[in-house]
Amino acid sequence: MDVHGLYTSIPHQDGLQAIRYFIDKHPLPEFNAEAIIRLTELVLTLNSFEFNGQFFHQILGVAMGTKMGPSYANLFMGHLEFKFFSQYDGHQPAFYKRYIDDCIGVTNMTKMQLNKFITALNNFHPAIKYTHQISTTHVAFLDIAVSLTQSGLKTSIHYKETDSHSYLLYPSSHPTKCKDSNPFLQLLRLRRICQDDEDFTVEKDKMHDFSATAIILNPY
């Protein structure tokens, strides 16, 4: 499941309530709770921007790109999920995890029970709506393809349709260490995601072809 437009959909009061909930749950004496709440409120309510020669004041959600955005969205979603799961009396997934606005779950519920759960979650907060995909074989979560096998879950790499496979060209004006580390880091990412050794070998060769094509299409 994926939360539709999370950052720009969070009502200010609900977001501030979530921050207060977690501050009260995990108090830190060296920090002033009221100051944190007030500073967060200022970031949310004093955001203005220019577009096409006109000035706008954002009145809903958190600005895309602000440093506090991911933490703020995470706290809001954590608070929302806590309230939902503590109130929902129907069947719940045996496994449910979320990364900011992307969720994944595994369940042995019937399709009717699962649809009831998703509908209840979609109707729980008026500003938060989910898109979802149900499969008995495989689903995509972030850049991971998760498959259900006889022995359990298997992971491989997943590329979105919009992935252009663009890589940093070596002649670019970046630090040498940054350019030298890119191939290693990309392959390390593949090695961590691809559970099967043969799958890793296949995906490694694909990535090599991606980078070779990118150099041909973007010569200096």
Phi, psi and chi 1 to 4 in degrees:
 res  aa     phi    psi   chi1   chi2   chi3   chi4
   1 MET       -  153.1  -66.3 -167.5  -58.5      -
   2 ASP  -137.2  132.5  179.1   70.6      -      -
   3 VAL   -78.0  126.6 -177.1      -      -      -
   4 HIS   -78.2  118.3  178.5   70.5      -      -
   5 GLY    56.8   47.6      -      -      -      -
   6 LEU   -58.5  -53.1  173.0   59.6      -      -
   7 TYR   -57.2  -41.2  -73.7   84.4      -      -
   8 THR   -92.0    7.6   54.0      -      -      -
   9 SER  -111.7   -7.1  -60.9      -      -      -
  10 ILE   -77.9  116.2  -55.2  172.8      -      -
  11 PRO   -63.1  139.4  -21.0   33.4      -      -
  12 HIS   -56.2  -46.9  -66.3  -24.1      -      -
  13 GLN   -64.6  -37.0  -69.1  -54.1  -47.3      -
  14 ASP   -68.9  -38.2  -68.1  -10.5      -      -
  15 GLY   -66.2  -42.7      -      -      -      -
  16 LEU   -66.4  -36.0  -65.9  173.6      -      -
  17 GLN   -62.7  -39.9 -177.2 -175.6   37.7      -
  18 ALA   -64.7  -42.0      -      -      -      -
  19 ILE   -63.4  -43.0  -68.6  179.9      -      -
  20 ARG   -63.2  -38.6 -175.6  176.1  -65.7  -81.4
  21 TYR   -59.8  -45.9  166.3   80.1      -      -
  22 PHE   -75.6  -30.7  -76.3  107.1      -      -
  23 ILE   -65.6  -42.4  -71.2  177.1      -      -
  24 ASP   -67.7  -33.2  -68.0  -18.8      -      -
  25 LYS   -75.0  -33.9 -173.1  176.0 -178.9  180.0
  26 HIS  -128.3   70.5  -55.1  -76.1      -      -
  27 PRO   -65.7  138.9   24.6  -33.1      -      -
  28 LEU  -122.4  106.6  -63.2  172.5      -      -
  29 PRO   -57.2  -28.8  -22.7   33.6      -      -
  30 GLU   -76.4   -7.9   62.9  -90.1   30.0      -
  31 PHE  -114.3  142.7  -66.3  103.3      -      -
  32 ASN   -89.0  112.6 -174.2  -59.6      -      -
  33 ALA   -59.8  -43.9      -      -      -      -
  34 GLU   -65.7  -34.2  -65.2  -54.6  -41.1      -
  35 ALA   -66.8  -40.4      -      -      -      -
  36 ILE   -63.4  -44.3  -66.4  175.4      -      -
  37 ILE   -61.1  -44.6  -63.4  -66.0      -      -
  38 ARG   -67.2  -42.2  179.6   54.8  178.8  157.7
  39 LEU   -64.6  -39.7  -71.2  171.7      -      -
  40 THR   -62.1  -42.4  -57.1      -      -      -
  41 GLU   -61.9  -38.2 -175.0  177.9   16.9      -
  42 LEU   -66.7  -41.1  -68.9  174.7      -      -
  43 VAL   -61.8  -39.4  172.1      -      -      -
  44 LEU   -73.5  -39.2  -64.6  172.4      -      -
  45 THR   -97.1  -11.5   58.3      -      -      -
  46 LEU  -111.1   29.9  -61.7 -179.0      -      -
  47 ASN   -93.6  119.6  178.9   53.3      -      -
  48 SER  -130.3  155.7   58.5      -      -      -
  49 PHE  -153.2  162.4   58.3   93.0      -      -
  50 GLU  -111.1  135.8  179.9 -174.4   -0.1      -
  51 PHE  -144.0  125.2  176.1   73.4      -      -
  52 ASN    54.4   39.8 -160.3   25.2      -      -
  53 GLY    81.6    2.2      -      -      -      -
  54 GLN  -118.0  149.2  -68.6 -176.4  -60.5      -
  55 PHE  -102.2  138.9  -70.9   90.1      -      -
  56 PHE  -129.8  151.8  -62.8   86.2      -      -
  57 HIS  -117.0  118.0  176.5 -147.6      -      -
  58 GLN   -76.7  124.0 -176.0  170.3  -17.3      -
  59 ILE  -111.7   -3.2   60.0  174.7      -      -
  60 LEU  -139.9  139.1  179.5   65.6      -      -
  61 GLY    77.7 -177.1      -      -      -      -
  62 VAL  -108.7  145.4   60.1      -      -      -
  63 ALA   -63.6  136.2      -      -      -      -
  64 MET   -67.0  129.5  -60.0  -68.6  -68.1      -
  65 GLY   100.6  -16.6      -      -      -      -
  66 THR   -68.8  145.8 -176.2      -      -      -
  67 LYS   -62.6  -30.9  -71.4 -175.2  177.1 -179.2
  68 MET   -84.1   -6.1   63.2  160.9  -87.7      -
  69 GLY   -55.0  -56.3      -      -      -      -
  70 PRO   -60.6  -42.9  -25.5   35.5      -      -
  71 SER   -65.3  -41.5  -62.7      -      -      -
  72 TYR   -62.4  -46.2  176.1   73.6      -      -
  73 ALA   -64.6  -39.3      -      -      -      -
  74 ASN   -63.0  -43.8 -100.6  -33.6      -      -
  75 LEU   -65.4  -41.7  -67.9  172.0      -      -
  76 PHE   -61.5  -47.8  167.8   77.4      -      -
  77 MET   -66.1  -37.0  -73.3  -59.5  -59.8      -
  78 GLY   -62.3  -41.2      -      -      -      -
  79 HIS   -68.5  -41.9 -172.8 -135.5      -      -
  80 LEU   -62.7  -44.9 -176.6  145.5      -      -
  81 GLU   -65.1  -38.3  -71.3  169.5  -14.4      -
  82 PHE   -59.8  -45.6  167.5   75.7      -      -
  83 LYS   -66.7  -40.4  -67.9 -168.6  -64.7 -177.1
  84 PHE   -65.5  -52.2  173.3   77.9      -      -
  85 PHE   -67.1  -25.7  -77.1  109.5      -      -
  86 SER   -78.8  -17.0   62.4      -      -      -
  87 GLN  -105.8  -26.5  -62.9  176.7   22.9      -
  88 TYR   -75.4  122.9 -175.7   66.7      -      -
  89 ASP  -102.8    7.9   57.4   -0.1      -      -
  90 GLY   -89.6 -172.3      -      -      -      -
  91 HIS   -67.1  140.7  -67.7   81.6      -      -
  92 GLN  -123.0  153.4  -60.6 -177.3   12.6      -
  93 PRO   -59.7  145.2  -22.3   33.0      -      -
  94 ALA   -69.8  -26.4      -      -      -      -
  95 PHE  -138.0  128.1  174.8   87.7      -      -
  96 TYR  -147.6  122.5  175.3   89.4      -      -
  97 LYS  -136.7  157.5  -64.0  -66.2 -178.9 -179.6
  98 ARG  -142.7  141.9  173.7 -177.0   50.8   80.4
  99 TYR  -119.8  101.1 -179.6   78.2      -      -
 100 ILE    57.2  -91.4  -54.7 -179.1      -      -
 101 ASP  -115.6    5.1   58.8  -13.4      -      -
 102 ASP  -108.3  127.3  -69.5  -77.5      -      -
 103 CYS  -120.3  149.9  -47.9      -      -      -
 104 ILE  -141.1  144.9 -173.7  170.8      -      -
 105 GLY  -148.8  157.8      -      -      -      -
 106 VAL  -130.2  136.1  178.2      -      -      -
 107 THR  -151.4  158.0 -177.7      -      -      -
 108 ASN  -109.9   17.8   57.8    1.0      -      -
 109 MET   -66.7  158.6  -70.5 -172.5  -76.9      -
 110 THR   -71.7  162.9   65.2      -      -      -
 111 LYS   -62.5  -34.5 -168.3  169.7 -176.2  179.1
 112 MET   -65.3  -44.4 -178.4  179.4  -64.3      -
 113 GLN   -64.1  -39.6  -67.5  169.0  -23.1      -
 114 LEU   -66.8  -43.3 -179.7   56.0      -      -
 115 ASN   -63.3  -35.7  -76.1  -32.5      -      -
 116 LYS   -64.6  -40.8 -179.3 -179.4  177.9 -178.6
 117 PHE   -63.3  -46.7  168.4   81.5      -      -
 118 ILE   -65.1  -40.1  -65.7  173.4      -      -
 119 THR   -63.0  -42.9  -60.3      -      -      -
 120 ALA   -63.0  -41.3      -      -      -      -
 121 LEU   -66.3  -38.0 -172.0   57.4      -      -
 122 ASN   -67.7  -29.3 -113.0  -34.6      -      -
 123 ASN   -95.3    0.1  -66.6  -27.3      -      -
 124 PHE   -71.6  -39.0 -172.8   71.0      -      -
 125 HIS  -127.5  129.0 -168.0  -70.1      -      -
 126 PRO   -63.1  -24.5   20.8  -32.1      -      -
 127 ALA   -96.8  -12.2      -      -      -      -
 128 ILE  -109.9  117.9  -57.1  -58.0      -      -
 129 LYS  -126.3  146.1  -58.8  -59.3  176.6 -174.7
 130 TYR  -114.9  143.9  -63.3   79.0      -      -
 131 THR  -101.5  154.4   58.5      -      -      -
 132 HIS  -150.4  160.0   68.0  -84.0      -      -
 133 GLN  -135.7  130.7  175.7 -170.5   -1.9      -
 134 ILE  -114.8  130.9  -59.4  174.3      -      -
 135 SER  -147.9  147.1  174.6      -      -      -
 136 THR   -95.7    0.2   57.9      -      -      -
 137 THR  -122.5  -48.6   55.8      -      -      -
 138 HIS  -159.7  152.3   64.1  -82.9      -      -
 139 VAL  -141.8  161.2  -66.5      -      -      -
 140 ALA  -104.1  135.3      -      -      -      -
 141 PHE  -133.8  111.2  177.3   65.2      -      -
 142 LEU    56.8 -121.0  -57.8  173.6      -      -
 143 ASP  -104.0   24.8   59.5  -12.4      -      -
 144 ILE  -116.9  130.2  -54.3  173.3      -      -
 145 ALA   -96.4  115.6      -      -      -      -
 146 VAL  -105.0  122.4 -176.0      -      -      -
 147 SER  -115.6  146.8  -58.0      -      -      -
 148 LEU   -97.7  120.0 -175.4   63.1      -      -
 149 THR  -119.3  177.4   66.9      -      -      -
 150 GLN   -63.3  -30.9  -67.6  -67.6  -24.5      -
 151 SER   -94.8   -3.4   57.6      -      -      -
 152 GLY   138.4 -146.9      -      -      -      -
 153 LEU   -95.8  140.8  -62.1  178.3      -      -
 154 LYS  -124.7  138.9  176.7 -176.7  175.2 -178.6
 155 THR  -117.2  145.4   58.4      -      -      -
 156 SER  -146.8  177.9 -178.9      -      -      -
 157 ILE   -78.9  145.9 -169.0   71.5      -      -
 158 HIS  -128.0  130.0  168.3   71.7      -      -
 159 TYR  -111.9  129.7  -63.1  109.0      -      -
 160 LYS   -70.5  157.5  -66.3 -176.1  177.7 -179.7
 161 GLU   -62.0  -26.8  -66.0 -179.7   -2.5      -
 162 THR   -86.7   -1.4   54.9      -      -      -
 163 ASP   -67.7  118.0 -167.7  -23.1      -      -
 164 SER   -91.0   -4.3   61.3      -      -      -
 165 HIS    53.8   44.1  -57.1  -68.8      -      -
 166 SER   -88.2  132.1  -62.2      -      -      -
 167 TYR  -123.6  156.9  -60.4   96.2      -      -
 168 LEU   -68.9  121.9 -177.4   65.8      -      -
 169 LEU   -76.4  142.7  -64.4 -179.9      -      -
 170 TYR   -64.2  -34.0 -155.9   83.4      -      -
 171 PRO   -70.6   -4.7  -21.1   34.0      -      -
 172 SER   -67.0  157.7   63.2      -      -      -
 173 SER   -85.1   68.1  -61.1      -      -      -
 174 HIS  -121.6  158.3  -75.0   74.2      -      -
 175 PRO   -56.0  141.1  -25.1   34.1      -      -
 176 THR   -58.4  -40.1  -58.2      -      -      -
 177 LYS   -60.8  -36.4  -71.9 -175.5  177.9  179.9
 178 CYS   -65.8  -44.5  175.5      -      -      -
 179 LYS   -70.3  -37.3  -65.5 -175.8  -73.1 -172.2
 180 ASP   -69.4  -28.8  -72.2  -16.0      -      -
 181 SER   -83.3  -18.2   65.1      -      -      -
 182 ASN   -58.5  -49.5  -86.8  -17.7      -      -
 183 PRO   -59.4  -43.3  -24.0   35.0      -      -
 184 PHE   -62.1  -44.3  170.9   77.4      -      -
 185 LEU   -67.4  -37.6  -67.4  175.4      -      -
 186 GLN   -65.0  -42.0  -70.9  -63.8  -34.5      -
 187 LEU   -71.4  -34.4  -69.1  172.8      -      -
 188 LEU   -63.5  -40.2  178.2   61.9      -      -
 189 ARG   -60.3  -44.6  167.5  171.4  161.4  -96.8
 190 LEU   -62.1  -42.9  -82.2 -177.4      -      -
 191 ARG   -63.8  -36.8  177.2   66.2  -80.3 -174.4
 192 ARG   -73.8  -31.7  -72.0  174.0  170.7  172.2
 193 ILE   -87.5  -42.1  -67.9  177.2      -      -
 194 CYS   -77.5  108.2  -64.0      -      -      -
 195 GLN   -72.0  -35.3 -175.7  174.3  -21.7      -
 196 ASP   -92.7  135.5 -175.3   77.4      -      -
 197 ASP   -62.8  -41.8  -69.3  -19.4      -      -
 198 GLU   -65.1  -38.7  -66.8 -177.2    4.7      -
 199 ASP   -63.4  -41.5 -179.8   46.8      -      -
 200 PHE   -60.4  -42.6  167.3   70.0      -      -
 201 THR   -61.2  -43.9  -59.1      -      -      -
 202 VAL   -63.6  -47.2  171.2      -      -      -
 203 GLU   -68.9  -31.6  -65.5  -60.7  -24.0      -
 204 LYS   -63.1  -43.7  170.3  177.9   64.1   68.4
 205 ASP   -65.9  -37.3  -67.7  -20.2      -      -
 206 LYS   -62.0  -43.3  -74.1 -177.1 -178.7  179.6
 207 MET   -64.5  -37.2  179.1  167.4  -72.5      -
 208 HIS   -60.4  -42.9  179.2  -88.7      -      -
 209 ASP   -66.0  -38.5  -67.4  -19.9      -      -
 210 PHE   -58.4  -48.7  -69.5  151.3      -      -
 211 SER   -66.5  -37.4   59.6      -      -      -
 212 ALA   -65.0  -42.5      -      -      -      -
 213 THR   -63.8  -40.6  -56.9      -      -      -
 214 ALA   -61.7  -38.1      -      -      -      -
 215 ILE   -69.4  -38.4  -67.2  174.5      -      -
 216 ILE   -67.2  -41.2  -67.3  173.4      -      -
 217 LEU   -77.2  -20.1  -66.8  177.4      -      -
 218 ASN  -127.3   58.9  -60.8  -79.7      -      -
 219 PRO   -73.7  149.8   29.3  -34.5      -      -
 220 TYR   -87.8      -  -90.0   83.5      -      -
